[in-house]
């Protein structure tokens, strides 16, 4: 019976050693896995940040372009108003001259 108990103890020790070895291997892999996951997360975050930055730049450029177009349109409108006012004054003077001269 002693041999049977000794064999059981040896089997239990062998199983314990195997469990220990597996645990050590898994523990050694944890930092590597954590580093890989961190690098993946960093890369994903970097890509998302770059995409958002491009989006913000595009929006800013669109706003600048819109502001430029509006400024140009306002300037053109002022020029047209000035030209219309000058032409109106000339037209009124022309009509008055025609009425006064009777032609």
DRENTORKOL-3810 file (N, C-alpha, C; in nm, 4 decimals):
REM DRENTORKOL-3810
@n.u->0.0806; n.v->-0.1189; n.w->0.0000; ca.u->0.0000; ca.v->0.0000; ca.w->0.0000; c.u->0.0850; c.v->0.1254; c.w->0.0000
@n.u->0.1991; n.v->0.1196; n.w->0.0603; ca.u->0.2887; ca.v->0.2336; ca.w->0.0601; c.u->0.3324; c.v->0.2714; c.w->-0.0812
@n.u->0.3572; n.v->0.1683; n.w->-0.1621; ca.u->0.3990; ca.v->0.1980; ca.w->-0.2994; c.u->0.2871; c.v->0.2675; c.w->-0.3767
@n.u->0.1652; n.v->0.2268; n.w->-0.3507; ca.u->0.0517; ca.v->0.2888; ca.w->-0.4177; c.u->0.0388; c.v->0.4355; c.w->-0.3745
@n.u->0.0561; n.v->0.4640; n.w->-0.2493; ca.u->0.0490; ca.v->0.6019; ca.w->-0.2001; c.u->0.1641; c.v->0.6848; c.w->-0.2552
@n.u->0.2809; n.v->0.6234; n.w->-0.2576; ca.u->0.3973; ca.v->0.6937; ca.w->-0.3124; c.u->0.3715; c.v->0.7270; c.w->-0.4594
@n.u->0.3173; n.v->0.6330; n.w->-0.5340; ca.u->0.2883; ca.v->0.6554; ca.w->-0.6762; c.u->0.1834; c.v->0.7649; c.w->-0.6926
@n.u->0.0831; n.v->0.7661; n.w->-0.6071; ca.u->-0.0200; ca.v->0.8707; ca.w->-0.6139; c.u->0.0421; c.v->1.0075; c.w->-0.5835
@n.u->0.1294; n.v->1.0114; n.w->-0.4839; ca.u->0.1960; ca.v->1.1375; ca.w->-0.4490; c.u->0.2822; c.v->1.1832; c.w->-0.5661
@n.u->0.3542; n.v->1.0903; n.w->-0.6275; ca.u->0.4384; ca.v->1.1253; ca.w->-0.7431; c.u->0.3515; c.v->1.1756; c.w->-0.8596
@n.u->0.2386; n.v->1.1105; n.w->-0.8816; ca.u->0.1475; ca.v->1.1544; ca.w->-0.9887; c.u->0.0928; c.v->1.2945; c.w->-0.9584
@n.u->0.0562; n.v->1.3172; n.w->-0.8339; ca.u->0.0056; ca.v->1.4487; ca.w->-0.7953; c.u->0.1139; c.v->1.5546; c.w->-0.8113
@n.u->0.2365; n.v->1.5210; n.w->-0.7717; ca.u->0.3483; ca.v->1.6159; ca.w->-0.7884; c.u->0.3744; c.v->1.6434; c.w->-0.9360
@n.u->0.3641; n.v->1.5385; n.w->-1.0179; ca.u->0.3840; ca.v->1.5562; ca.w->-1.1622; c.u->0.2761; c.v->1.6485; c.w->-1.2197
@n.u->0.1507; n.v->1.6264; n.w->-1.1803; ca.u->0.0413; ca.v->1.7117; ca.w->-1.2256; c.u->0.0607; c.v->1.8546; c.w->-1.1765
@n.u->0.1037; n.v->1.8683; n.w->-1.0521; ca.u->0.1282; ca.v->2.0015; ca.w->-0.9968; c.u->0.2396; c.v->2.0715; c.w->-1.0740
@n.u->0.3442; n.v->1.9968; n.w->-1.1089; ca.u->0.4546; ca.v->2.0546; ca.w->-1.1862; c.u->0.4069; c.v->2.0965; c.w->-1.3249
@n.u->0.3234; n.v->2.0159; n.w->-1.3878; ca.u->0.2701; ca.v->2.0493; ca.w->-1.5195; c.u->0.1833; c.v->2.1755; c.w->-1.5117
@n.u->0.0991; n.v->2.1825; n.w->-1.4091; ca.u->0.0147; ca.v->2.3010; ca.w->-1.3901; c.u->0.1016; c.v->2.4232; c.w->-1.3654
@n.u->0.2052; n.v->2.4053; n.w->-1.2861; ca.u->0.2982; ca.v->2.5148; ca.w->-1.2582; c.u->0.3669; c.v->2.5609; c.w->-1.3858
@n.u->0.4146; n.v->2.4660; n.w->-1.4662; ca.u->0.4829; ca.v->2.4998; ca.w->-1.5926; c.u->0.3897; c.v->2.5756; c.w->-1.6869
@n.u->0.2651; n.v->2.5288; n.w->-1.6954; ca.u->0.1667; ca.v->2.5971; ca.w->-1.7804; c.u->0.1427; c.v->2.7386; c.w->-1.7297
@n.u->0.1291; n.v->2.7529; n.w->-1.5992; ca.u->0.1061; ca.v->2.8847; ca.w->-1.5400; c.u->0.2239; c.v->2.9776; c.w->-1.5658
@n.u->0.3463; n.v->2.9242; n.w->-1.5559; ca.u->0.4659; ca.v->3.0057; ca.w->-1.5816; c.u->0.4685; c.v->3.0498; c.w->-1.7273
@n.u->0.4392; n.v->2.9585; n.w->-1.8202; ca.u->0.4382; ca.v->2.9955; ca.w->-1.9633; c.u->0.3328; c.v->3.1028; c.w->-1.9914
@n.u->0.2147; n.v->3.0842; n.w->-1.9338; ca.u->0.1081; ca.v->3.1830; ca.w->-1.9530; c.u->0.1472; c.v->3.3168; c.w->-1.8912
@n.u->0.2088; n.v->3.3125; n.w->-1.7752; ca.u->0.2518; ca.v->3.4366; ca.w->-1.7101; c.u->0.3579; c.v->3.5077; c.w->-1.7929
@n.u->0.4449; n.v->3.4302; n.w->-1.8565; ca.u->0.5476; ca.v->3.4910; ca.w->-1.9410; c.u->0.4866; c.v->3.5525; c.w->-2.0662
@n.u->0.3752; n.v->3.4987; n.w->-2.1126; ca.u->0.3095; ca.v->3.5501; ca.w->-2.2328; c.u->0.2255; c.v->3.6743; c.w->-2.2046
@n.u->0.1842; n.v->3.6935; n.w->-2.0805; ca.u->0.0977; ca.v->3.8069; ca.w->-2.0483; c.u->0.1601; c.v->3.9415; c.w->-2.0832
@n.u->0.2859; n.v->3.9695; n.w->-2.0457; ca.u->0.3426; ca.v->4.0994; ca.w->-2.0838; c.u->0.3523; c.v->4.1176; c.w->-2.2355
@n.u->0.3876; n.v->4.0089; n.w->-2.3058; ca.u->0.3974; ca.v->4.0166; ca.w->-2.4515; c.u->0.2600; c.v->4.0446; c.w->-2.5109
@n.u->0.1603; n.v->3.9738; n.w->-2.4631; ca.u->0.0232; ca.v->3.9937; ca.w->-2.5131; c.u->-0.0261; c.v->4.1339; c.w->-2.4790
@n.u->0.0019; n.v->4.1787; n.w->-2.3567; ca.u->-0.0408; ca.v->4.3130; ca.w->-2.3164; c.u->0.0274; c.v->4.4183; c.w->-2.4029
@n.u->0.1549; n.v->4.4004; n.w->-2.4326; ca.u->0.2271; ca.v->4.4952; ca.w->-2.5186; c.u->0.1671; c.v->4.4978; c.w->-2.6590
@n.u->0.1355; n.v->4.3796; n.w->-2.7128; ca.u->0.0751; ca.v->4.3731; ca.w->-2.8463; c.u->-0.0613; c.v->4.4414; c.w->-2.8477
@n.u->-0.1408; n.v->4.4164; n.w->-2.7462; ca.u->-0.2727; ca.v->4.4796; ca.w->-2.7394; c.u->-0.2595; c.v->4.6307; c.w->-2.7236
@n.u->-0.1609; n.v->4.6743; n.w->-2.6446; ca.u->-0.1391; ca.v->4.8177; ca.w->-2.6273; c.u->-0.0963; c.v->4.8812; c.w->-2.7593
@n.u->-0.0068; n.v->4.8153; n.w->-2.8317; ca.u->0.0382; ca.v->4.8687; ca.w->-2.9606; c.u->-0.0771; c.v->4.8751; c.w->-3.0596
@n.u->-0.1617; n.v->4.7739; n.w->-3.0592; ca.u->-0.2799; ca.v->4.7735; ca.w->-3.1471; c.u->-0.3722; c.v->4.8895; c.w->-3.1119
@n.u->-0.3951; n.v->4.9093; n.w->-2.9842; ca.u->-0.4817; ca.v->5.0187; ca.w->-2.9399; c.u->-0.4206; c.v->5.1546; c.w->-2.9746
@n.u->-0.2896; n.v->5.1678; n.w->-2.9548; ca.u->-0.2208; ca.v->5.2931; ca.w->-2.9892; c.u->-0.2338; c.v->5.3208; c.w->-3.1382
@n.u->-0.2125; n.v->5.2192; n.w->-3.2202; ca.u->-0.2217; ca.v->5.2366; ca.w->-3.3656; c.u->-0.3641; c.v->5.2738; c.w->-3.4065
@n.u->-0.4617; n.v->5.2063; n.w->-3.3479; ca.u->-0.6016; ca.v->5.2365; ca.w->-3.3798; c.u->-0.6347; c.v->5.3805; c.w->-3.3410
@n.u->-0.5907; n.v->5.4207; n.w->-3.2239; ca.u->-0.6165; ca.v->5.5566; ca.w->-3.1771; c.u->-0.5468; c.v->5.6589; c.w->-3.2667
@n.u->-0.4235; n.v->5.6295; n.w->-3.3088; ca.u->-0.3488; ca.v->5.7195; ca.w->-3.3973; c.u->-0.4218; c.v->5.7349; c.w->-3.5305
@n.u->-0.4679; n.v->5.6251; n.w->-3.5866; ca.u->-0.5395; ca.v->5.6301; ca.w->-3.7150; c.u->-0.6681; c.v->5.7122; c.w->-3.7004
@n.u->-0.7416; n.v->5.6890; n.w->-3.5925; ca.u->-0.8655; ca.v->5.7644; ca.w->-3.5699; c.u->-0.8360; c.v->5.9135; c.w->-3.5504
@n.u->-0.7282; n.v->5.9438; n.w->-3.4773; ca.u->-0.6924; ca.v->6.0840; ca.w->-3.4540; c.u->-0.6523; c.v->6.1514; c.w->-3.5848
@n.u->-0.5784; n.v->6.0810; n.w->-3.6693; ca.u->-0.5397; ca.v->6.1384; ca.w->-3.7986; c.u->-0.6629; c.v->6.1627; c.w->-3.8859
@n.u->-0.7544; n.v->6.0689; n.w->-3.8850; ca.u->-0.8762; ca.v->6.0850; ca.w->-3.9650; c.u->-0.9560; c.v->6.2049; c.w->-3.9155
@n.u->-0.9674; n.v->6.2183; n.w->-3.7849; ca.u->-1.0415; ca.v->6.3327; ca.w->-3.7275; c.u->-0.9709; c.v->6.4637; c.w->-3.7592
@n.u->-0.8371; n.v->6.4616; n.w->-3.7527; ca.u->-0.7612; ca.v->6.5826; ca.w->-3.7839; c.u->-0.7826; c.v->6.6228; c.w->-3.9302
@n.u->-0.7798; n.v->6.5234; n.w->-4.0200; ca.u->-0.8047; ca.v->6.5536; ca.w->-4.1622; c.u->-0.9448; c.v->6.6111; c.w->-4.1804
@n.u->-1.0402; n.v->6.5549; n.w->-4.1083; ca.u->-1.1786; ca.v->6.6030; ca.w->-4.1163; c.u->-1.1882; c.v->6.7479; c.w->-4.0682
@n.u->-1.1223; n.v->6.7780; n.w->-3.9571; ca.u->-1.1253; ca.v->6.9145; ca.w->-3.9035; c.u->-1.0572; c.v->7.0131; c.w->-3.9984
@n.u->-0.9452; n.v->6.9709; n.w->-4.0571; ca.u->-0.8753; ca.v->7.0578; ca.w->-4.1529; c.u->-0.9646; c.v->7.0836; c.w->-4.2737
@n.u->-1.0309; n.v->6.9783; n.w->-4.3218; ca.u->-1.1197; ca.v->6.9943; ca.w->-4.4371; c.u->-1.2348; c.v->7.0899; c.w->-4.4038
@n.u->-1.2897; n.v->7.0761; n.w->-4.2839; ca.u->-1.3974; ca.v->7.1665; ca.w->-4.2431; c.u->-1.3470; c.v->7.3096; c.w->-4.2337
@n.u->-1.2275; n.v->7.3271; n.w->-4.1773; ca.u->-1.1712; ca.v->7.4618; ca.w->-4.1647; c.u->-1.1456; c.v->7.5218; c.w->-4.3026
@n.u->-1.0931; n.v->7.4395; n.w->-4.3939; ca.u->-1.0682; ca.v->7.4887; ca.w->-4.5289; c.u->-1.1987; c.v->7.5249; c.w->-4.5978
@n.u->-1.3020; n.v->7.4437; n.w->-4.5765; ca.u->-1.4323; ca.v->7.4734; ca.w->-4.6372; c.u->-1.4874; c.v->7.6041; c.w->-4.5818
@n.u->-1.4715; n.v->7.6253; n.w->-4.4520; ca.u->-1.5192; ca.v->7.7500; ca.w->-4.3923; c.u->-1.4407; c.v->7.8687; c.w->-4.4474
@n.u->-1.3086; n.v->7.8525; n.w->-4.4613; ca.u->-1.2273; ca.v->7.9606; ca.w->-4.5172; c.u->-1.2681; c.v->7.9894; c.w->-4.6617
@n.u->-1.2914; n.v->7.8835; n.w->-4.7385; ca.u->-1.3326; ca.v->7.8999; ca.w->-4.8779; c.u->-1.4692; c.v->7.9683; c.w->-4.8843
@n.u->-1.5597; n.v->7.9285; n.w->-4.7982; ca.u->-1.6921; ca.v->7.9907; ca.w->-4.7931; c.u->-1.6805; c.v->8.1386; c.w->-4.7583
@n.u->-1.5973; n.v->8.1686; n.w->-4.6581; ca.u->-1.5782; ca.v->8.3084; ca.w->-4.6175; c.u->-1.5178; c.v->8.3898; c.w->-4.7325
@n.u->-1.4228; n.v->8.3313; n.w->-4.8055; ca.u->-1.3611; ca.v->8.4005; ca.w->-4.9189; c.u->-1.4651; c.v->8.4268; c.w->-5.0278
@n.u->-1.5461; n.v->8.3271; n.w->-5.0581; ca.u->-1.6484; ca.v->8.3426; ca.w->-5.1624; c.u->-1.7499; c.v->8.4489; c.w->-5.1214
@n.u->-1.7904; n.v->8.4471; n.w->-4.9956; ca.u->-1.8864; ca.v->8.5480; ca.w->-4.9477; c.u->-1.8255; c.v->8.6872; c.w->-4.9560
@n.u->-1.6985; n.v->8.7005; n.w->-4.9166; ca.u->-1.6322; ca.v->8.8310; ca.w->-4.9229; c.u->-1.6244; c.v->8.8802; c.w->-5.0674
@n.u->-1.5910; n.v->8.7897; n.w->-5.1592; ca.u->-1.5843; ca.v->8.8271; ca.w->-5.3008; c.u->-1.7226; c.v->8.8690; c.w->-5.3517
@n.u->-1.8254; n.v->8.7938; n.w->-5.3122; ca.u->-1.9617; ca.v->8.8260; ca.w->-5.3557; c.u->-2.0059; c.v->8.9612; c.w->-5.2997
@n.u->-1.9712; n.v->8.9878; n.w->-5.1753; ca.u->-2.0070; ca.v->9.1168; ca.w->-5.1156; c.u->-1.9355; c.v->9.2309; c.w->-5.1865
@n.u->-1.8089; n.v->9.2106; n.w->-5.2200; ca.u->-1.7339; ca.v->9.3144; ca.w->-5.2925; c.u->-1.7942; c.v->9.3370; c.w->-5.4303
@n.u->-1.8276; n.v->9.2283; n.w->-5.4995; ca.u->-1.8900; ca.v->9.2399; ca.w->-5.6324; c.u->-2.0240; c.v->9.3126; c.w->-5.6204
@n.u->-2.0998; n.v->9.2804; n.w->-5.5156; ca.u->-2.2283; ca.v->9.3457; ca.w->-5.4921; c.u->-2.2081; c.v->9.4960; c.w->-5.4696
@n.u->-2.1073; n.v->9.5340; n.w->-5.3904; ca.u->-2.0794; ca.v->9.6768; ca.w->-5.3676; c.u->-2.0431; c.v->9.7462; c.w->-5.4989
@n.u->-1.9636; n.v->9.6792; n.w->-5.5806; ca.u->-1.9249; ca.v->9.7375; ca.w->-5.7094; c.u->-2.0478; c.v->9.7561; c.w->-5.7984
@n.u->-2.1354; n.v->9.6544; n.w->-5.7998; ca.u->-2.2562; ca.v->9.6644; ca.w->-5.8817; c.u->-2.3484; c.v->9.7745; c.w->-5.8304
@n.u->-2.3602; n.v->9.7870; n.w->-5.6985; ca.u->-2.4431; ca.v->9.8933; ca.w->-5.6421; c.u->-2.3873; c.v->10.0303; c.w->-5.6786
@n.u->-2.2559; n.v->10.0449; n.w->-5.6706; ca.u->-2.1932; ca.v->10.1727; ca.w->-5.7063; c.u->-2.2167; c.v->10.2033; c.w->-5.8539
@n.u->-2.1962; n.v->10.1000; n.w->-5.9388; ca.u->-2.2171; ca.v->10.1192; ca.w->-6.0821; c.u->-2.3645; c.v->10.1511; c.w->-6.1104
@n.u->-2.4550; n.v->10.0831; n.w->-6.0429; ca.u->-2.5985; ca.v->10.1090; ca.w->-6.0635; c.u->-2.6343; c.v->10.2497; c.w->-6.0203
@n.u->-2.5786; n.v->10.2935; n.w->-5.9081; ca.u->-2.6071; ca.v->10.4282; ca.w->-5.8603; c.u->-2.5556; c.v->10.5315; c.w->-5.9605
@n.u->-2.4327; n.v->10.5105; n.w->-6.0084; ca.u->-2.3757; ca.v->10.6030; ca.w->-6.1086; c.u->-2.4588; c.v->10.6028; c.w->-6.2359
@n.u->-2.4980; n.v->10.4842; n.w->-6.2807; ca.u->-2.5794; ca.v->10.4749; ca.w->-6.4024; c.u->-2.7175; c.v->10.5362; c.w->-6.3817
@n.u->-2.7740; n.v->10.5193; n.w->-6.2634; ca.u->-2.9042; ca.v->10.5778; ca.w->-6.2351; c.u->-2.8948; c.v->10.7306; c.w->-6.2407
@n.u->-2.7907; n.v->10.7845; n.w->-6.1751; ca.u->-2.7712; ca.v->10.9298; ca.w->-6.1782; c.u->-2.7545; c.v->10.9785; c.w->-6.3221
@n.u->-2.6761; n.v->10.9057; n.w->-6.4009; ca.u->-2.6563; ca.v->10.9448; ca.w->-6.5408; c.u->-2.7862; c.v->10.9333; c.w->-6.6191
@n.u->-2.8641; n.v->10.8289; n.w->-6.5918; ca.u->-2.9909; ca.v->10.8103; ca.w->-6.6623; c.u->-3.0883; c.v->10.9225; c.w->-6.6278
@n.u->-3.0953; n.v->10.9586; n.w->-6.4996; ca.u->-3.1841; ca.v->11.0680; ca.w->-6.4584; c.u->-3.1406; c.v->11.1968; c.w->-6.5257
@n.u->-3.0099; n.v->11.2258; n.w->-6.5245; ca.u->-2.9599; ca.v->11.3476; ca.w->-6.5893; c.u->-2.9896; c.v->11.3462; c.w->-6.7391
@n.u->-2.9754; n.v->11.2302; n.w->-6.8035; ca.u->-3.0033; ca.v->11.2191; ca.w->-6.9463; c.u->-3.1509; c.v->11.2500; c.w->-6.9746
@n.u->-3.2382; n.v->11.1883; n.w->-6.8930; ca.u->-3.3816; ca.v->11.2108; ca.w->-6.9127; c.u->-3.4173; c.v->11.3574; c.w->-6.8863
@n.u->-3.3611; n.v->11.4167; n.w->-6.7818; ca.u->-3.3878; ca.v->11.5578; ca.w->-6.7524; c.u->-3.3397; c.v->11.6459; c.w->-6.8670
@n.u->-3.2222; n.v->11.6151; n.w->-6.9183; ca.u->-3.1709; ca.v->11.6933; ca.w->-7.0323; c.u->-3.2644; c.v->11.6822; c.w->-7.1523
@n.u->-3.3157; n.v->11.5614; n.w->-7.1771; ca.u->-3.4038; ca.v->11.5387; ca.w->-7.2915; c.u->-3.5370; c.v->11.6125; c.w->-7.2701
@n.u->-3.5862; n.v->11.6102; n.w->-7.1451; ca.u->-3.7138; ca.v->11.6761; ca.w->-7.1180; c.u->-3.6959; c.v->11.8274; c.w->-7.1286
@n.u->-3.5881; n.v->11.8787; n.w->-7.0712; ca.u->-3.5666; ca.v->12.0228; ca.w->-7.0712; c.u->-3.5396; c.v->12.0738; c.w->-7.2143
@n.u->-3.4636; n.v->11.9994; n.w->-7.2891; ca.u->-3.4306; ca.v->12.0445; ca.w->-7.4248; c.u->-3.5449; c.v->12.0168; c.w->-7.5220
@n.u->-3.6395; n.v->11.9349; n.w->-7.4834; ca.u->-3.7552; ca.v->11.9084; ca.w->-7.5659; c.u->-3.7254; c.v->11.8109; c.w->-7.6803
@n.u->-3.6255; n.v->11.7381; n.w->-7.6720; ca.u->-3.5917; ca.v->11.6448; ca.w->-7.7806; c.u->-3.6425; c.v->11.5089; c.w->-7.7551
END
